Amino acid sequence: MKRKHLSWALLPLLLTLVVTPGATANAAVEPSAAAIDAYVARAMEAKALPGISVVVTHGGKVVHAGGYGHDSAGDPVTERTPMRVASVSKSFTAMAVMTLVDEGRIALDEPVAQQLPDFRMADPRAGRITVRHLLNQTSGLSDGRVDLRAAESATDLASYVAALRSGAVAADPGTRWAYCNANYEVAARLVEVASGVSFGEYLEQRVFGPLGMTDSAVGDQTVKPAKGFNSLFGVWVSRPELRDFEYASGAGGVVTNAADMGQWLISQTGGGTQLVRPESLATMHTASKVRDYGMGWGRETVHGAELLVHSGNLFTYSAVEAIDPATGYGFAVMANSAGLYDDTYEVLTGLVALSQGRTPESPGGQRQLVELALGLIVLAAVGLGVLGTLRSRRWAGRHTGRPAWRIGLRLVPALLPLVLFVLYPELVSFLMNGRTVTWAQVTYAAAPLTLALAVAALAGVVTSVMRLRGLRSVASAR
């Protein structure tokens, strides 16, 4: 994903959403395929999603993999339907690095610059960034200190890394955690240099191939997913990604499906084909001393279970993966849609409940509630704009002759939405802890909020203009 969890940054502007665990706790019994199908069907209906695919694994086997709904071409989604998994890709990139660490071709705790000669930055502290720092997101790299727009216009990993040269780090390496896609793009480029083949080829040869993930790839050249969807006030609109991955992105370029993800989860829980030594797999699953995040896996408690989790959100796709080291369960949920609320994560919590022998809570329609609220704001803004325009002459009659500064103050409430709209991307960036957000990006998953702010700003501007025209007209009449 190029921009992780934009939706979570926007929700605090609207309301607080709480997901509570299921009330029924029974003896843990491996869920049946029918039980999983029934639960996902309820979730699909409650959330009105266009398409979704899920997989649950336990130990060395796939409990169930299935697809539901349809893609943008109207074809049924199955367990083989290709989905973009966005930042879930980071765990695959970390695995590629660790295979080379096991072979002695990458040194985990040596500076990246010594192993990747084209990694140079204006800040001398970048010379102390190790490979472990990259994978743990503790390198000091952050969106706000590098020219991320230039980097993301790159056509390959080499030019991406070259675009970082003018940047600086936000903190001494190893001292602060900051989620930044640049960490994993540099890591992917290191894989290319250490292996002598492209990042996509290396994943195919050393990760996808050995695991039997025959329908998985990096980028769109080999496996092409259908266009995904954005929700606009309850209507799913099919849209292409904001930018296709022209290079094999290590931060968010993996395209896969539920069946293939089953093989990945089995391997991650220690079953099936193992790609690295057990100690290396444990290292990947171990959090850094700075943050509860390690090498493409975060830590979250779901229904009392301590899970390793990573989610991803592109502009029209969303996904989440999780493993439970204590029980050997693995879960993945992928959707060909993205909105203001992360529906895939809530579906995941229900699957975890099923694995514990619990009855999941009925899936909610939080996204629909948020969009309903925003729709009402749009209607209210239109109504206030029309009312303000119709009453502009009456307003002018009450304020004619007053000092200009007082008139200006009276116009501030009407123009406040315009100020918010102008600052909108910067405000979202601030809420996302400094992640870079562009105007183009806020027209995707955040489209309902963007439209609501735009309509409110336009209504305020029209009202203000009509009031000023009314002042001039009243003054001329006198």
C-alpha positions as CSV (number, residue, x, y, z in Angstrom):
1,M,0.0,0.0,0.0
2,K,1.3,3.2,-0.7
3,R,-0.8,5.0,1.9
4,K,-1.6,2.8,4.8
5,H,-5.0,3.2,6.8
6,L,-6.2,6.6,5.4
7,S,-9.6,5.6,6.7
8,W,-8.5,5.3,10.3
9,A,-7.1,8.8,10.2
10,L,-10.5,10.2,9.1
11,L,-12.8,8.4,11.4
12,P,-11.9,10.4,14.5
13,L,-13.4,13.4,12.7
14,L,-16.8,11.7,12.7
15,L,-17.3,9.2,15.5
16,T,-15.7,6.6,17.7
17,L,-16.5,3.0,16.7
18,V,-16.2,0.1,19.1
19,V,-16.2,-3.6,18.1
20,T,-17.0,-5.9,21.0
21,P,-16.3,-9.6,21.1
22,G,-19.0,-12.2,20.8
23,A,-20.9,-12.9,23.9
24,T,-20.9,-16.7,23.6
25,A,-17.7,-18.6,24.5
26,N,-17.6,-22.3,23.9
27,A,-14.9,-24.9,23.9
28,A,-12.7,-24.2,21.0
29,V,-13.6,-26.3,18.0
30,E,-12.1,-25.9,14.5
31,P,-14.8,-24.1,12.5
32,S,-16.3,-25.8,9.6
33,A,-16.3,-24.5,6.0
34,A,-20.1,-24.1,6.3
35,A,-19.8,-22.0,9.5
36,I,-17.2,-19.7,7.9
37,D,-19.3,-19.4,4.8
38,A,-22.4,-18.5,6.8
39,Y,-20.5,-15.9,8.9
40,V,-18.9,-14.2,5.8
41,A,-22.3,-14.2,4.0
42,R,-23.8,-12.3,7.0
43,A,-20.9,-9.9,7.0
44,M,-21.2,-9.3,3.2
45,E,-24.9,-8.5,3.6
46,A,-24.5,-6.3,6.6
47,K,-21.6,-4.4,5.1
48,A,-22.9,-4.4,1.5
49,L,-19.5,-5.2,0.2
50,P,-19.0,-5.9,-3.6
51,G,-16.6,-8.7,-3.1
52,I,-14.4,-10.4,-0.5
53,S,-12.2,-13.5,-0.1
54,V,-11.1,-15.2,3.1
55,V,-8.9,-18.1,4.2
56,V,-8.5,-19.8,7.6
57,T,-5.6,-22.2,8.3
58,H,-4.8,-24.3,11.3
59,G,-1.5,-26.0,11.7
60,G,-0.5,-27.5,8.4
61,K,-3.8,-27.4,6.6
62,V,-6.3,-25.0,5.0
63,V,-9.5,-25.1,7.0
64,H,-11.4,-23.2,4.4
65,A,-10.7,-20.7,1.5
66,G,-13.6,-19.0,-0.2
67,G,-14.7,-16.0,-2.3
68,Y,-18.0,-14.1,-2.1
69,G,-19.6,-11.4,-4.2
70,H,-18.4,-10.1,-7.5
71,D,-15.5,-8.2,-9.2
72,S,-15.8,-5.1,-11.4
73,A,-16.5,-7.2,-14.5
74,G,-19.4,-8.9,-12.7
75,D,-17.7,-12.2,-12.4
76,P,-18.0,-14.1,-9.1
77,V,-15.2,-13.7,-6.6
78,T,-13.6,-17.0,-5.7
79,E,-10.7,-18.2,-3.6
80,R,-8.6,-17.8,-6.8
81,T,-9.6,-14.2,-7.6
82,P,-6.5,-12.0,-7.6
83,M,-6.5,-9.2,-5.0
84,R,-4.1,-6.5,-4.2
85,V,-3.0,-6.9,-0.6
86,A,-1.2,-3.5,-0.2
87,S,1.0,-3.3,2.9
88,V,0.4,-7.0,3.7
89,S,3.2,-7.2,1.1
90,K,5.7,-6.0,3.7
91,S,5.8,-9.4,5.4
92,F,6.7,-11.0,2.0
93,T,9.5,-8.5,1.5
94,A,10.8,-9.2,5.0
95,M,10.8,-13.0,4.2
96,A,12.8,-12.4,1.0
97,V,15.4,-10.4,3.0
98,M,15.6,-13.1,5.6
99,T,16.2,-15.9,3.1
100,L,19.3,-13.9,2.0
101,V,20.3,-13.3,5.6
102,D,20.2,-17.1,6.2
103,E,22.5,-17.5,3.1
104,G,24.9,-14.9,4.4
105,R,24.3,-12.6,1.5
106,I,22.7,-9.9,3.6
107,A,23.8,-8.9,7.1
108,L,20.9,-8.0,9.3
109,D,22.8,-5.7,11.7
110,E,25.3,-4.1,9.3
111,P,24.6,-0.7,7.7
112,V,22.5,-0.8,4.6
113,A,24.8,1.7,2.8
114,Q,27.7,-0.9,3.0
115,Q,25.5,-3.5,1.3
116,L,23.6,-1.2,-1.0
117,P,26.0,1.3,-2.5
118,D,23.3,3.4,-4.2
119,F,21.6,4.1,-0.8
120,R,22.8,7.5,0.1
121,M,21.1,10.4,1.8
122,A,22.0,14.0,2.6
123,D,21.8,13.2,6.3
124,P,25.0,11.4,7.5
125,R,22.9,9.5,10.1
126,A,21.4,7.5,7.3
127,G,24.8,5.7,7.1
128,R,24.0,4.1,10.4
129,I,20.7,2.5,9.2
130,T,20.9,-1.3,9.4
131,V,18.7,-3.8,7.5
132,R,17.0,-4.7,10.8
133,H,16.1,-1.0,11.2
134,L,14.4,-1.0,7.8
135,L,12.3,-4.1,8.5
136,N,11.3,-2.9,12.0
137,Q,10.4,0.6,10.7
138,T,12.9,2.1,13.1
139,S,15.4,3.5,10.5
140,G,14.4,7.1,11.1
141,L,13.0,7.4,7.6
142,S,9.6,9.3,7.5
143,D,7.4,10.7,4.9
144,G,7.9,14.2,6.0
145,R,11.7,14.1,5.6
146,V,12.1,12.6,2.1
147,D,10.8,13.7,-1.3
148,L,8.2,10.9,-1.3
149,R,6.4,12.2,-4.4
150,A,9.6,12.1,-6.4
151,A,10.3,8.6,-5.1
152,E,6.9,7.3,-5.9
153,S,7.1,8.5,-9.5
154,A,10.0,6.1,-10.0
155,T,9.8,3.4,-12.6
156,D,11.9,0.8,-10.7
157,L,13.4,0.2,-7.3
158,A,16.8,1.6,-8.2
159,S,15.4,5.0,-9.2
160,Y,13.2,5.0,-6.1
161,V,16.2,4.6,-3.9
162,A,18.1,7.3,-5.9
163,A,15.2,9.7,-5.3
164,L,15.9,9.5,-1.5
165,R,19.3,11.0,-1.8
166,S,18.3,14.6,-1.0
167,G,16.3,13.5,2.1
168,A,17.1,13.3,5.8
169,V,16.1,11.1,8.7
170,A,13.7,12.2,11.3
171,A,15.5,10.5,14.2
172,D,18.6,8.6,15.0
173,P,18.3,5.1,13.6
174,G,17.0,2.6,16.1
175,T,15.5,5.2,18.4
176,R,12.0,5.9,17.1
177,W,9.3,3.9,15.2
178,A,7.7,5.5,12.1
179,Y,5.7,3.7,9.5
180,C,7.2,4.6,6.2
181,N,7.0,2.7,2.9
182,A,10.5,3.8,1.9
183,N,11.9,1.3,4.4
184,Y,10.5,-1.6,2.5
185,E,11.3,-0.2,-1.0
186,V,15.0,0.1,0.1
187,A,14.8,-3.4,1.5
188,A,13.4,-4.7,-1.8
189,R,16.2,-3.0,-3.7
190,L,18.7,-4.6,-1.4
191,V,17.2,-8.0,-2.3
192,E,17.8,-7.2,-6.0
193,V,21.4,-6.2,-5.4
194,A,22.2,-9.2,-3.1
195,S,20.5,-11.8,-5.3
196,G,21.3,-10.4,-8.8
197,V,17.8,-10.8,-10.0
198,S,14.7,-8.5,-9.9
199,F,12.7,-8.3,-6.7
200,G,9.7,-9.8,-8.5
201,E,11.8,-12.7,-9.9
202,Y,13.3,-13.4,-6.5
203,L,9.9,-13.6,-4.7
204,E,8.7,-15.9,-7.5
205,Q,11.8,-18.2,-7.2
206,R,12.3,-18.2,-3.4
207,V,8.9,-17.4,-1.8
208,F,5.9,-17.9,-4.1
209,G,7.3,-20.9,-6.0
210,P,8.4,-23.0,-3.0
211,L,5.1,-22.4,-1.2
212,G,3.0,-23.3,-4.3
213,M,1.6,-19.8,-4.6
214,T,1.2,-20.3,-8.3
215,D,-1.1,-17.3,-8.8
216,S,0.8,-14.7,-6.9
217,A,3.2,-12.0,-8.2
218,V,4.5,-8.5,-7.5
219,G,3.1,-5.8,-9.6
220,D,0.5,-6.1,-12.4
221,Q,2.6,-7.6,-15.2
222,T,1.9,-11.3,-14.4
223,V,-1.3,-11.3,-12.4
224,K,-3.8,-8.6,-13.2
225,P,-6.6,-7.9,-10.7
226,A,-9.8,-6.4,-11.8
227,K,-10.5,-2.8,-10.9
228,G,-11.6,-2.3,-7.4
229,F,-14.3,-0.2,-5.8
230,N,-14.8,2.9,-3.7
231,S,-18.0,3.6,-1.8
232,L,-19.7,6.9,-2.5
233,F,-22.6,7.4,-0.1
234,G,-23.5,3.7,-0.3
235,V,-22.9,3.3,-4.0
236,W,-19.9,1.2,-5.0
237,V,-18.1,2.9,-7.9
238,S,-15.5,0.8,-9.9
239,R,-12.2,2.7,-10.3
240,P,-8.7,1.9,-11.3
241,E,-5.9,2.3,-8.8
242,L,-4.6,5.8,-8.5
243,R,-1.3,4.6,-9.8
244,D,-0.5,1.1,-11.1
245,F,2.7,-0.4,-9.7
246,E,5.1,0.1,-12.6
247,Y,7.9,-1.5,-10.6
248,A,7.9,-4.4,-8.2
249,S,7.1,-2.5,-5.0
250,G,8.4,-4.0,-1.7
251,A,6.0,-1.9,0.3
252,G,2.7,-2.8,-1.3
253,G,3.0,-4.5,-4.7
254,V,1.9,-8.1,-4.0
255,V,-1.1,-9.5,-5.9
256,T,-2.4,-12.8,-4.6
257,N,-5.5,-14.7,-3.7
258,A,-7.1,-16.5,-0.8
259,A,-5.9,-20.0,-1.8
260,D,-2.3,-18.9,-2.1
261,M,-2.5,-16.9,1.1
262,G,-3.4,-20.2,2.8
263,Q,0.0,-21.6,1.9
264,W,1.7,-18.5,3.2
265,L,-0.1,-18.5,6.5
266,I,0.7,-22.2,7.0
267,S,4.4,-21.5,6.5
268,Q,4.2,-18.5,8.9
269,T,2.8,-20.6,11.7
270,G,5.6,-23.2,11.3
271,G,3.9,-25.8,9.1
272,G,4.4,-26.9,5.6
273,T,7.3,-25.6,3.5
274,Q,9.7,-23.5,5.5
275,L,11.6,-20.8,3.7
276,V,14.0,-19.8,6.5
277,R,15.5,-21.3,9.6
278,P,13.2,-21.5,12.7
279,E,15.4,-18.9,14.4
280,S,14.9,-16.5,11.5
281,L,11.2,-17.0,11.4
282,A,11.1,-16.2,15.2
283,T,13.2,-13.1,14.5
284,M,10.7,-11.9,12.0
285,H,7.9,-12.3,14.5
286,T,9.8,-10.5,17.3
287,A,9.0,-6.9,18.0
288,S,11.7,-4.3,18.2
289,K,12.6,-2.6,21.5
290,V,11.1,0.6,20.2
291,R,7.6,-0.5,19.1
292,D,5.5,-3.6,19.1
293,Y,6.2,-4.2,15.4
294,G,8.7,-6.5,13.8
295,M,9.5,-7.2,10.2
296,G,6.1,-6.9,8.6
297,W,4.1,-8.0,11.6
298,G,2.4,-5.9,14.3
299,R,0.9,-7.2,17.5
300,E,-2.8,-6.9,18.5
301,T,-5.1,-8.5,21.0
302,V,-8.3,-9.9,19.4
303,H,-10.8,-11.6,21.7
304,G,-8.0,-12.2,24.2
305,A,-5.7,-13.8,21.7
306,E,-2.3,-12.2,21.1
307,L,-2.0,-12.1,17.3
308,L,0.6,-11.1,14.8
309,V,-1.2,-8.9,12.4
310,H,-0.6,-6.7,9.3
311,S,-3.2,-4.8,7.3
312,G,-3.1,-3.0,4.1
313,N,-5.1,-0.4,2.2
314,L,-4.6,0.8,-1.3
315,F,-7.0,3.1,-3.0
316,T,-9.5,0.5,-4.1
317,Y,-8.4,-2.6,-2.3
318,S,-8.0,-3.6,1.4
319,A,-6.6,-6.6,3.2
320,V,-5.5,-8.0,6.5
321,E,-3.5,-11.1,7.6
322,A,-3.1,-12.5,11.1
323,I,-1.5,-15.6,12.8
324,D,-2.0,-16.9,16.3
325,P,1.3,-18.4,17.4
326,A,-0.4,-20.0,20.4
327,T,-2.9,-22.0,18.5
328,G,-1.4,-22.2,15.0
329,Y,-4.3,-20.5,13.3
330,G,-3.9,-18.2,10.4
331,F,-6.4,-15.8,8.8
332,A,-6.5,-13.5,5.8
333,V,-9.3,-11.3,4.5
334,M,-9.1,-9.5,1.2
335,A,-11.6,-7.1,-0.3
336,N,-11.8,-5.5,-3.8
337,S,-13.0,-2.3,-2.1
338,A,-11.8,0.5,0.2
339,G,-13.8,3.0,2.2
340,L,-13.8,5.1,5.3
341,Y,-14.0,2.1,7.5
342,D,-11.8,-1.0,7.5
343,D,-14.3,-3.7,6.9
344,T,-11.7,-6.5,6.4
345,Y,-10.4,-6.1,9.9
346,E,-13.9,-6.5,11.5
347,V,-14.4,-9.6,9.4
348,L,-11.1,-10.9,10.7
349,T,-12.2,-10.5,14.3
350,G,-15.3,-12.7,13.5
351,L,-13.1,-15.4,12.0
352,V,-10.9,-15.3,15.2
353,A,-14.0,-15.7,17.3
354,L,-15.0,-18.8,15.2
355,S,-11.6,-20.3,15.7
356,Q,-12.1,-20.0,19.5
357,G,-15.5,-21.7,19.4
358,R,-17.2,-18.4,20.0
359,T,-20.3,-16.9,18.3
360,P,-19.1,-13.7,16.4
361,E,-21.0,-10.5,17.0
362,S,-23.3,-9.7,14.1
363,P,-21.2,-7.7,11.6
364,G,-22.0,-4.0,11.7
365,G,-22.6,-1.4,9.1
366,Q,-20.3,1.3,10.4
367,R,-19.2,2.4,7.0
368,Q,-22.8,3.0,6.0
369,L,-23.5,5.0,9.2
370,V,-20.5,7.2,8.5
371,E,-21.5,7.8,5.0
372,L,-25.1,8.4,6.0
373,A,-23.8,11.1,8.4
374,L,-21.7,12.6,5.7
375,G,-24.6,12.5,3.2
376,L,-26.7,14.4,5.8
377,I,-23.9,17.0,6.1
378,V,-24.0,17.4,2.3
379,L,-27.7,18.0,2.3
380,A,-27.4,20.4,5.2
381,A,-24.7,22.3,3.5
382,V,-26.7,22.7,0.3
383,G,-29.7,23.8,2.3
384,L,-27.8,26.3,4.3
385,G,-26.1,27.6,1.1
386,V,-29.5,28.1,-0.6
387,L,-31.0,29.7,2.5
388,G,-27.9,32.0,2.9
389,T,-28.2,33.1,-0.7
390,L,-31.9,33.8,-0.4
391,R,-31.4,35.8,2.8
392,S,-28.3,37.6,1.6
393,R,-30.0,40.9,1.0
394,R,-31.7,40.9,4.3
395,W,-28.3,40.1,5.9
396,A,-26.8,43.0,4.0
397,G,-29.5,45.4,5.3
398,R,-28.6,44.6,8.9
399,H,-24.9,45.0,8.4
400,T,-24.6,48.0,6.0
401,G,-22.6,50.8,7.5
402,R,-20.7,48.6,9.9
403,P,-16.9,48.6,10.0
404,A,-15.3,46.3,7.5
405,W,-13.6,44.3,10.2
406,R,-16.9,43.5,11.9
407,I,-18.4,42.4,8.5
408,G,-15.3,40.2,8.0
409,L,-15.9,38.6,11.4
410,R,-19.5,37.9,10.5
411,L,-18.3,36.1,7.3
412,V,-15.8,33.8,9.2
413,P,-18.3,31.1,10.1
414,A,-19.4,30.8,6.4
415,L,-15.8,30.7,5.2
416,L,-14.5,28.2,7.8
417,P,-15.3,25.2,5.7
418,L,-13.3,26.7,2.8
419,V,-10.3,27.0,5.2
420,L,-10.7,23.4,6.3
421,F,-11.0,22.3,2.6
422,V,-7.8,24.1,1.5
423,L,-5.9,22.6,4.4
424,Y,-7.6,19.2,4.1
425,P,-4.6,17.0,2.9
426,E,-2.3,18.6,5.4
427,L,-4.8,18.0,8.2
428,V,-5.2,14.3,7.2
429,S,-1.4,14.0,7.0
430,F,-1.2,15.4,10.6
431,L,-3.8,12.9,11.8
432,M,-1.8,10.1,10.1
433,N,1.4,11.1,12.1
434,G,3.1,12.8,9.2
435,R,2.2,10.4,6.4
436,T,2.2,12.3,3.1
437,V,-1.4,12.6,1.7
438,T,-2.2,14.2,-1.7
439,W,-5.3,15.7,-3.2
440,A,-5.6,12.8,-5.6
441,Q,-5.6,10.3,-2.8
442,V,-8.4,11.9,-0.8
443,T,-10.7,11.4,-3.8
444,Y,-10.6,7.6,-3.4
445,A,-11.5,5.9,-0.1
446,A,-12.2,9.2,1.5
447,A,-14.4,10.4,-1.4
448,P,-17.6,10.9,0.8
449,L,-15.7,13.1,3.3
450,T,-13.9,15.0,0.6
451,L,-17.2,15.7,-1.2
452,A,-18.9,16.7,2.0
453,L,-16.1,19.2,2.8
454,A,-16.1,20.5,-0.8
455,V,-19.9,21.1,-0.8
456,A,-19.7,22.8,2.6
457,A,-16.9,25.0,1.3
458,L,-18.7,25.9,-1.9
459,A,-21.9,26.7,0.1
460,G,-19.9,29.0,2.4
461,V,-18.2,30.8,-0.5
462,V,-21.5,31.3,-2.4
463,T,-23.2,32.6,0.7
464,S,-20.3,35.0,1.4
465,V,-20.2,36.3,-2.2
466,M,-24.0,36.9,-2.2
467,R,-23.8,38.7,1.1
468,L,-21.1,41.0,-0.2
469,R,-23.0,41.7,-3.3
470,G,-26.0,42.4,-1.2
471,L,-24.0,45.0,0.8
472,R,-23.0,46.7,-2.4
473,S,-26.5,46.7,-3.7
474,V,-28.0,48.1,-0.4
475,A,-25.2,50.8,-0.3
476,S,-25.9,51.8,-3.9
477,A,-29.7,52.0,-3.2
478,R,-29.1,54.5,-0.4
